[in-house]
């Protein structure tokens, strides 16, 4: 509520009143002196003196009210803003006098604060709605590690309601989340669920008090669903490849059985049997190569890290390609912490793909590298026809080459990711061909 006007004059009002009295005092003294100098009758002198003195006192009081009353009005209006009443408005807002300017600016300020308050309320409602609907557990802890806020997902995770507030993280089983790295995955066993969780932690201040914001996302469900989809994709690939080999073998076996049951045997039965057995041997060998390729993909060991100079690594591997001279665009002297054998395999695969493409068009292959922050970037650029189906590049066992295994790129990406890096391929924008880009952290 707006503050009430003071019941007795303040020191500011008293000063205004005394200053008004002081300004008119010389004129009053001269007027009274003139009354006694001129030959006025005594009663008339006293009557006029009283009139002048009263007018002096009344005028000073009116001046005090004229100055103090607008300030009291402004004080009441500001008290309304302080109490959060942004609907108050001042009268007389205009641009042709000083007080009108004050009222105009006050009304503009009140309107702005009202809009900001409505915006803050709408944002608060949206935030509460998001926190209520989001499937991420959100907690806020104060400086003493006591829980001060949580959303419904957090309540379901702790299996507790408001009674969990003001309890320490140790009592709630969340102490491990408030120590160590801010962003990581960890195993948690909480009343509302157990498994692997992605944790993110940050800091904020409210009313000058420090708080820690903790977000927990259950990865187990997503990982199980992704694992299920991965198994389905793998089974489709395995089923397709097995059918490609077993269907002709089964057909040829049935043909051979029918051939051997004939009486008498045809004159060319040996040639037919030999041709059928060769096809069976060929498909069996292809199936064996497929199983071996899958085994190699599934048993990639963890990298054994050691210092690896980038220039000597690229130069050495590029010399292994004898079909086409690789152009090396020299970069800075850098060193990786990497498994040299695995990175050799990665680079051999990328260079072989680039040379295969360049030989189709009679173009070349170039290798360049550089530094981006604390990472190495390496590019392999070829002048081949480009990528016809980029979406299937990293699908296991997908290949467009007649004798390809379909695991070279997926194995290369696994090696890059095992080194905390990344591998990408795309078509060149300035010229036909492909650009492979590798990122690896520096030692």
LUMBA-616777 format. One record per residue (C-alpha): residue in one letter; residue number from 0; x, y, z. Coordinates in steps of 0.05 Angstrom, whole numbers, padded with zeros to 5 digits. Layout:
N
(site a, NUM, (X, Y, Z))
...
This chain:
443
(site x, 0, (00000, 00000, 00000))
(site x, 1, (00024, 00071, -00013))
(site x, 2, (00054, 00105, 00047))
(site x, 3, (00009, 00157, 00082))
(site x, 4, (00028, 00230, 00085))
(site x, 5, (00065, 00249, 00149))
(site x, 6, (00022, 00278, 00204))
(site x, 7, (00070, 00333, 00224))
(site x, 8, (00117, 00376, 00182))
(site x, 9, (00184, 00345, 00166))
(site x, 10, (00250, 00382, 00172))
(site x, 11, (00249, 00392, 00097))
(site x, 12, (00180, 00425, 00100))
(site x, 13, (00203, 00468, 00160))
(site x, 14, (00262, 00492, 00121))
(site x, 15, (00217, 00512, 00062))
(site x, 16, (00171, 00548, 00109))
(site x, 17, (00227, 00587, 00144))
(site x, 18, (00259, 00604, 00077))
(site x, 19, (00191, 00631, 00052))
(site x, 20, (00185, 00672, 00116))
(site x, 21, (00255, 00699, 00108))
(site x, 22, (00245, 00720, 00035))
(site x, 23, (00183, 00762, 00053))
(site x, 24, (00209, 00789, 00119))
(site x, 25, (00245, 00851, 00090))
(site x, 26, (00183, 00873, 00051))
(site x, 27, (00140, 00863, 00113))
(site x, 28, (00188, 00904, 00156))
(site x, 29, (00188, 00961, 00106))
(site x, 30, (00112, 00960, 00101))
(site x, 31, (00103, 00963, 00177))
(site x, 32, (00156, 01018, 00182))
(site x, 33, (00117, 01058, 00130))
(site x, 34, (00053, 01050, 00170))
(site x, 35, (00085, 01083, 00231))
(site x, 36, (00122, 01137, 00191))
(site x, 37, (00060, 01161, 00156))
(site x, 38, (00009, 01199, 00199))
(site x, 39, (-00042, 01141, 00200))
(site x, 40, (-00091, 01136, 00258))
(site x, 41, (-00066, 01085, 00309))
(site x, 42, (-00125, 01037, 00301))
(site x, 43, (-00115, 01036, 00226))
(site x, 44, (-00040, 01023, 00234))
(site x, 45, (-00052, 00963, 00278))
(site x, 46, (-00106, 00936, 00232))
(site x, 47, (-00062, 00942, 00171))
(site x, 48, (-00003, 00912, 00209))
(site x, 49, (-00045, 00851, 00228))
(site x, 50, (-00069, 00844, 00156))
(site x, 51, (00002, 00847, 00129))
(site x, 52, (00030, 00799, 00181))
(site x, 53, (-00027, 00749, 00169))
(site x, 54, (-00018, 00753, 00094))
(site x, 55, (00057, 00741, 00104))
(site x, 56, (00045, 00679, 00147))
(site x, 57, (-00009, 00651, 00102))
(site x, 58, (00032, 00662, 00038))
(site x, 59, (00092, 00626, 00069))
(site x, 60, (00048, 00567, 00089))
(site x, 61, (00017, 00563, 00019))
(site x, 62, (00087, 00563, -00011))
(site x, 63, (00108, 00507, 00035))
(site x, 64, (00047, 00467, 00015))
(site x, 65, (00059, 00482, -00058))
(site x, 66, (00129, 00453, -00053))
(site x, 67, (00118, 00396, -00004))
(site x, 68, (00051, 00368, -00029))
(site x, 69, (00077, 00345, -00098))
(site x, 70, (00136, 00312, -00063))
(site x, 71, (00089, 00275, -00017))
(site x, 72, (00048, 00253, -00077))
(site x, 73, (00111, 00228, -00112))
(site x, 74, (00132, 00192, -00048))
(site x, 75, (00065, 00156, -00045))
(site x, 76, (00071, 00137, -00119))
(site x, 77, (00142, 00110, -00109))
(site x, 78, (00119, 00071, -00047))
(site x, 79, (00066, 00038, -00092))
(site x, 80, (00121, 00016, -00140))
(site x, 81, (00163, -00009, -00083))
(site x, 82, (00104, -00052, -00059))
(site x, 83, (00095, -00080, -00130))
(site x, 84, (00033, -00040, -00149))
(site x, 85, (00051, -00022, -00221))
(site x, 86, (-00020, 00002, -00238))
(site x, 87, (-00011, 00070, -00203))
(site x, 88, (-00007, 00130, -00248))
(site x, 89, (00008, 00203, -00235))
(site x, 90, (-00040, 00258, -00259))
(site x, 91, (-00019, 00319, -00298))
(site x, 92, (00034, 00284, -00342))
(site x, 93, (00054, 00332, -00396))
(site x, 94, (00116, 00363, -00427))
(site x, 95, (00102, 00437, -00416))
(site x, 96, (00125, 00442, -00343))
(site x, 97, (00173, 00410, -00294))
(site x, 98, (00123, 00372, -00252))
(site x, 99, (00087, 00346, -00314))
(site x, 100, (00154, 00318, -00338))
(site x, 101, (00163, 00283, -00272))
(site x, 102, (00094, 00251, -00276))
(site x, 103, (00106, 00232, -00349))
(site x, 104, (00171, 00196, -00332))
(site x, 105, (00139, 00163, -00272))
(site x, 106, (00082, 00136, -00313))
(site x, 107, (00130, 00111, -00366))
(site x, 108, (00172, 00076, -00312))
(site x, 109, (00109, 00045, -00282))
(site x, 110, (00087, 00019, -00350))
(site x, 111, (00156, -00010, -00364))
(site x, 112, (00159, -00045, -00297))
(site x, 113, (00089, -00073, -00308))
(site x, 114, (00109, -00102, -00375))
(site x, 115, (00173, -00131, -00345))
(site x, 116, (00134, -00161, -00288))
(site x, 117, (00084, -00193, -00336))
(site x, 118, (00142, -00220, -00377))
(site x, 119, (00176, -00247, -00315))
(site x, 120, (00111, -00281, -00292))
(site x, 121, (00100, -00312, -00360))
(site x, 122, (00173, -00336, -00363))
(site x, 123, (00165, -00364, -00292))
(site x, 124, (00102, -00401, -00311))
(site x, 125, (00137, -00429, -00373))
(site x, 126, (00198, -00449, -00333))
(site x, 127, (00155, -00484, -00281))
(site x, 128, (00116, -00520, -00335))
(site x, 129, (00180, -00542, -00369))
(site x, 130, (00210, -00566, -00304))
(site x, 131, (00146, -00604, -00289))
(site x, 132, (00142, -00638, -00357))
(site x, 133, (00216, -00650, -00372))
(site x, 134, (00241, -00720, -00359))
(site x, 135, (00306, -00695, -00327))
(site x, 136, (00315, -00693, -00252))
(site x, 137, (00334, -00622, -00230))
(site x, 138, (00361, -00605, -00161))
(site x, 139, (00387, -00541, -00130))
(site x, 140, (00433, -00545, -00069))
(site x, 141, (00456, -00487, -00025))
(site x, 142, (00527, -00473, 00000))
(site x, 143, (00518, -00525, 00055))
(site x, 144, (00497, -00579, 00005))
(site x, 145, (00425, -00577, 00028))
(site x, 146, (00370, -00588, -00023))
(site x, 147, (00329, -00526, -00035))
(site x, 148, (00292, -00542, -00100))
(site x, 149, (00273, -00601, -00143))
(site x, 150, (00224, -00615, -00199))
(site x, 151, (00173, -00672, -00204))
(site x, 152, (00224, -00716, -00240))
(site x, 153, (00271, -00706, -00181))
(site x, 154, (00215, -00724, -00133))
(site x, 155, (00202, -00789, -00171))
(site x, 156, (00277, -00805, -00172))
(site x, 157, (00284, -00795, -00096))
(site x, 158, (00215, -00823, -00081))
(site x, 159, (00206, -00763, -00035))
(site x, 160, (00165, -00700, -00036))
(site x, 161, (00175, -00635, 00003))
(site x, 162, (00204, -00673, 00062))
(site x, 163, (00269, -00680, 00022))
(site x, 164, (00279, -00604, 00022))
(site x, 165, (00334, -00578, 00069))
(site x, 166, (00365, -00647, 00073))
(site x, 167, (00438, -00656, 00057))
(site x, 168, (00461, -00689, -00007))
(site x, 169, (00493, -00745, 00033))
(site x, 170, (00425, -00765, 00062))
(site x, 171, (00393, -00765, -00007))
(site x, 172, (00448, -00807, -00040))
(site x, 173, (00471, -00750, -00085))
(site x, 174, (00537, -00732, -00051))
(site x, 175, (00577, -00763, -00108))
(site x, 176, (00543, -00715, -00157))
(site x, 177, (00568, -00653, -00121))
(site x, 178, (00642, -00674, -00125))
(site x, 179, (00689, -00688, -00182))
(site x, 180, (00679, -00667, -00254))
(site x, 181, (00618, -00624, -00269))
(site x, 182, (00597, -00662, -00332))
(site x, 183, (00605, -00738, -00333))
(site x, 184, (00567, -00804, -00332))
(site x, 185, (00564, -00846, -00269))
(site x, 186, (00528, -00905, -00239))
(site x, 187, (00475, -00888, -00187))
(site x, 188, (00427, -00931, -00147))
(site x, 189, (00370, -00886, -00124))
(site x, 190, (00301, -00904, -00097))
(site x, 191, (00268, -00883, -00163))
(site x, 192, (00317, -00918, -00209))
(site x, 193, (00386, -00948, -00216))
(site x, 194, (00434, -00949, -00275))
(site x, 195, (00477, -00903, -00315))
(site x, 196, (00463, -00829, -00310))
(site x, 197, (00489, -00768, -00347))
(site x, 198, (00505, -00714, -00297))
(site x, 199, (00512, -00639, -00309))
(site x, 200, (00528, -00590, -00254))
(site x, 201, (00531, -00514, -00254))
(site x, 202, (00530, -00455, -00206))
(site x, 203, (00485, -00395, -00199))
(site x, 204, (00468, -00341, -00148))
(site x, 205, (00402, -00321, -00119))
(site x, 206, (00395, -00264, -00068))
(site x, 207, (00472, -00262, -00065))
(site x, 208, (00473, -00335, -00041))
(site x, 209, (00512, -00388, -00082))
(site x, 210, (00476, -00450, -00106))
(site x, 211, (00494, -00512, -00146))
(site x, 212, (00446, -00535, -00200))
(site x, 213, (00447, -00610, -00213))
(site x, 214, (00415, -00644, -00273))
(site x, 215, (00410, -00720, -00279))
(site x, 216, (00389, -00757, -00342))
(site x, 217, (00376, -00832, -00342))
(site x, 218, (00417, -00862, -00398))
(site x, 219, (00400, -00934, -00385))
(site x, 220, (00333, -00933, -00421))
(site x, 221, (00361, -00895, -00480))
(site x, 222, (00422, -00941, -00483))
(site x, 223, (00378, -01003, -00481))
(site x, 224, (00335, -00976, -00538))
(site x, 225, (00396, -00957, -00579))
(site x, 226, (00426, -01025, -00564))
(site x, 227, (00362, -01059, -00588))
(site x, 228, (00363, -01018, -00653))
(site x, 229, (00437, -01035, -00663))
(site x, 230, (00422, -01109, -00655))
(site x, 231, (00365, -01104, -00705))
(site x, 232, (00411, -01069, -00755))
(site x, 233, (00465, -01121, -00744))
(site x, 234, (00416, -01178, -00752))
(site x, 235, (00390, -01149, -00817))
(site x, 236, (00461, -01143, -00843))
(site x, 237, (00480, -01213, -00820))
(site x, 238, (00415, -01243, -00848))
(site x, 239, (00426, -01208, -00915))
(site x, 240, (00498, -01231, -00921))
(site x, 241, (00483, -01302, -00898))
(site x, 242, (00425, -01309, -00946))
(site x, 243, (00469, -01284, -01003))
(site x, 244, (00517, -01341, -00990))
(site x, 245, (00472, -01397, -00965))
(site x, 246, (00417, -01390, -01017))
(site x, 247, (00462, -01408, -01077))
(site x, 248, (00497, -01463, -01036))
(site x, 249, (00430, -01493, -01018))
(site x, 250, (00406, -01489, -01090))
(site x, 251, (00470, -01521, -01117))
(site x, 252, (00468, -01575, -01064))
(site x, 253, (00398, -01593, -01086))
(site x, 254, (00419, -01593, -01159))
(site x, 255, (00478, -01638, -01145))
(site x, 256, (00435, -01686, -01105))
(site x, 257, (00385, -01691, -01163))
(site x, 258, (00443, -01699, -01213))
(site x, 259, (00473, -01757, -01173))
(site x, 260, (00407, -01793, -01168))
(site x, 261, (00400, -01798, -01243))
(site x, 262, (00410, -01866, -01275))
(site x, 263, (00450, -01866, -01317))
(site x, 264, (00491, -01804, -01301))
(site x, 265, (00495, -01752, -01356))
(site x, 266, (00558, -01751, -01397))
(site x, 267, (00578, -01681, -01371))
(site x, 268, (00560, -01693, -01299))
(site x, 269, (00633, -01685, -01276))
(site x, 270, (00637, -01615, -01308))
(site x, 271, (00570, -01595, -01276))
(site x, 272, (00591, -01622, -01208))
(site x, 273, (00659, -01587, -01213))
(site x, 274, (00627, -01520, -01231))
(site x, 275, (00576, -01526, -01174))
(site x, 276, (00630, -01544, -01123))
(site x, 277, (00671, -01484, -01146))
(site x, 278, (00612, -01438, -01134))
(site x, 279, (00601, -01470, -01066))
(site x, 280, (00674, -01460, -01048))
(site x, 281, (00672, -01388, -01072))
(site x, 282, (00610, -01370, -01031))
(site x, 283, (00638, -01406, -00971))
(site x, 284, (00703, -01366, -00976))
(site x, 285, (00662, -01302, -00983))
(site x, 286, (00623, -01321, -00921))
(site x, 287, (00687, -01336, -00883))
(site x, 288, (00715, -01268, -00903))
(site x, 289, (00651, -01235, -00878))
(site x, 290, (00656, -01269, -00810))
(site x, 291, (00729, -01250, -00805))
(site x, 292, (00713, -01178, -00822))
(site x, 293, (00659, -01177, -00768))
(site x, 294, (00707, -01207, -00718))
(site x, 295, (00759, -01153, -00733))
(site x, 296, (00706, -01099, -00723))
(site x, 297, (00682, -01128, -00657))
(site x, 298, (00749, -01139, -00623))
(site x, 299, (00785, -01072, -00633))
(site x, 300, (00830, -01067, -00571))
(site x, 301, (00838, -01003, -00530))
(site x, 302, (00893, -00958, -00559))
(site x, 303, (00962, -00961, -00527))
(site x, 304, (00981, -00887, -00526))
(site x, 305, (01052, -00863, -00541))
(site x, 306, (01081, -00800, -00572))
(site x, 307, (01071, -00799, -00647))
(site x, 308, (01101, -00743, -00691))
(site x, 309, (01049, -00724, -00742))
(site x, 310, (01096, -00708, -00800))
(site x, 311, (01134, -00773, -00797))
(site x, 312, (01070, -00813, -00788))
(site x, 313, (01036, -00784, -00850))
(site x, 314, (01100, -00789, -00892))
(site x, 315, (01112, -00861, -00873))
(site x, 316, (01041, -00884, -00887))
(site x, 317, (01036, -00845, -00952))
(site x, 318, (01097, -00882, -00979))
(site x, 319, (01060, -00948, -00970))
(site x, 320, (01013, -00929, -01027))
(site x, 321, (01048, -00949, -01091))
(site x, 322, (00993, -00941, -01142))
(site x, 323, (00993, -00864, -01139))
(site x, 324, (01041, -00813, -01110))
(site x, 325, (01007, -00778, -01051))
(site x, 326, (01017, -00702, -01050))
(site x, 327, (01034, -00680, -00979))
(site x, 328, (01021, -00607, -00961))
(site x, 329, (01066, -00597, -00901))
(site x, 330, (01036, -00569, -00837))
(site x, 331, (01065, -00550, -00768))
(site x, 332, (01106, -00597, -00725))
(site x, 333, (01056, -00631, -00679))
(site x, 334, (01056, -00693, -00635))
(site x, 335, (00998, -00739, -00618))
(site x, 336, (00989, -00785, -00559))
(site x, 337, (00963, -00845, -00599))
(site x, 338, (00968, -00918, -00617))
(site x, 339, (01013, -00917, -00679))
(site x, 340, (00990, -00984, -00705))
(site x, 341, (00916, -00965, -00702))
(site x, 342, (00927, -00897, -00733))
(site x, 343, (00968, -00929, -00788))
(site x, 344, (00908, -00974, -00804))
(site x, 345, (00861, -00913, -00803))
(site x, 346, (00904, -00872, -00850))
(site x, 347, (00917, -00931, -00896))
(site x, 348, (00842, -00941, -00904))
(site x, 349, (00830, -00867, -00919))
(site x, 350, (00887, -00863, -00969))
(site x, 351, (00867, -00927, -01003))
(site x, 352, (00796, -00901, -01012))
(site x, 353, (00822, -00835, -01039))
(site x, 354, (00869, -00869, -01088))
(site x, 355, (00814, -00917, -01111))
(site x, 356, (00770, -00857, -01127))
(site x, 357, (00825, -00816, -01159))
(site x, 358, (00846, -00874, -01206))
(site x, 359, (00775, -00874, -01235))
(site x, 360, (00783, -00802, -01260))
(site x, 361, (00859, -00797, -01268))
(site x, 362, (00863, -00745, -01212))
(site x, 363, (00906, -00740, -01151))
(site x, 364, (00904, -00745, -01075))
(site x, 365, (00928, -00692, -01026))
(site x, 366, (00941, -00694, -00951))
(site x, 367, (00946, -00632, -00907))
(site x, 368, (00942, -00619, -00833))
(site x, 369, (00941, -00563, -00782))
(site x, 370, (00924, -00544, -00711))
(site x, 371, (00858, -00520, -00683))
(site x, 372, (00866, -00504, -00609))
(site x, 373, (00889, -00568, -00574))
(site x, 374, (00870, -00613, -00632))
(site x, 375, (00900, -00637, -00698))
(site x, 376, (00859, -00632, -00761))
(site x, 377, (00879, -00675, -00821))
(site x, 378, (00847, -00672, -00890))
(site x, 379, (00852, -00722, -00946))
(site x, 380, (00826, -00694, -01012))
(site x, 381, (00817, -00734, -01076))
(site x, 382, (00796, -00716, -01147))
(site x, 383, (00751, -00776, -01156))
(site x, 384, (00677, -00777, -01175))
(site x, 385, (00653, -00762, -01104))
(site x, 386, (00607, -00798, -01057))
(site x, 387, (00545, -00827, -01089))
(site x, 388, (00510, -00848, -01024))
(site x, 389, (00538, -00809, -00964))
(site x, 390, (00483, -00834, -00917))
(site x, 391, (00510, -00906, -00918))
(site x, 392, (00584, -00890, -00910))
(site x, 393, (00588, -00915, -00838))
(site x, 394, (00538, -00972, -00843))
(site x, 395, (00576, -01037, -00827))
(site x, 396, (00588, -01082, -00887))
(site x, 397, (00559, -01031, -00937))
(site x, 398, (00606, -01023, -00997))
(site x, 399, (00603, -01001, -01069))
(site x, 400, (00668, -01037, -01087))
(site x, 401, (00665, -01106, -01120))
(site x, 402, (00714, -01136, -01071))
(site x, 403, (00703, -01090, -01012))
(site x, 404, (00688, -01115, -00942))
(site x, 405, (00648, -01054, -00920))
(site x, 406, (00684, -01046, -00853))
(site x, 407, (00742, -00999, -00872))
(site x, 408, (00707, -00934, -00856))
(site x, 409, (00670, -00959, -00795))
(site x, 410, (00735, -00988, -00768))
(site x, 411, (00770, -00922, -00782))
(site x, 412, (00716, -00883, -00745))
(site x, 413, (00720, -00931, -00686))
(site x, 414, (00795, -00919, -00683))
(site x, 415, (00785, -00843, -00685))
(site x, 416, (00733, -00844, -00630))
(site x, 417, (00776, -00891, -00587))
(site x, 418, (00828, -00835, -00590))
(site x, 419, (00775, -00783, -00569))
(site x, 420, (00772, -00757, -00640))
(site x, 421, (00724, -00755, -00698))
(site x, 422, (00722, -00774, -00772))
(site x, 423, (00676, -00745, -00825))
(site x, 424, (00671, -00751, -00901))
(site x, 425, (00635, -00706, -00950))
(site x, 426, (00636, -00686, -01023))
(site x, 427, (00680, -00628, -01042))
(site x, 428, (00645, -00562, -01057))
(site x, 429, (00696, -00531, -01104))
(site x, 430, (00711, -00592, -01148))
(site x, 431, (00687, -00664, -01158))
(site x, 432, (00716, -00710, -01107))
(site x, 433, (00714, -00728, -01033))
(site x, 434, (00742, -00695, -00971))
(site x, 435, (00758, -00737, -00909))
(site x, 436, (00770, -00696, -00846))
(site x, 437, (00801, -00725, -00782))
(site x, 438, (00805, -00691, -00714))
(site x, 439, (00850, -00718, -00659))
(site x, 440, (00872, -00688, -00593))
(site x, 441, (00944, -00667, -00587))
(site x, 442, (00991, -00695, -00535))
